[in-house]
């Protein structure tokens, strides 16, 4: 059992199946502070930050690492926000929206306007900086964060171009 705030009750009910037409008649108990206690049966749900639950979108709770081919396919079929987080600047993959250093996650959040449902792909030279920034965004409750596994080095090795000096 975990004490949760009112803002989490609906999401936890939904995620635990109680709000999805389940025949279960369990109802959460209201605690003295106005919170509620429910047994979700899933420990992972309890670790999701409130902003992510309140965001009202579907996503995941771990960083998704994409291969170059997966990223190319994603970019061909949708419009993710692609952010280069490599320091110092080493170039961009085509379609990069902006560059923000991996250590400035607050600046990434500001760029995303604190939209925890934003579809984000982080890119760096070899994958380490994007993984670090991506894990921090996930920790802060962002639900749709991916990075390019192996970075621009893997992207180039797969035959895709890297733009240098502003697009050349």
Secondary structure, DSSP 8 states (H G I E B T S, - for coil): -EEE-HHHHHHHHHHHTTTTT-S-----EE-TTS-EEE--S-HHHHTS-HHHHHHT----SS-EEE-HHHHHHHHHHS--EEEE--SS---EETT--EE--TT-HHHHHHHTTT-TT--EEEE-SSSHHHHHHHHHHHHTT-SSEEEETTHHHHHHHTT--EE-TTT-
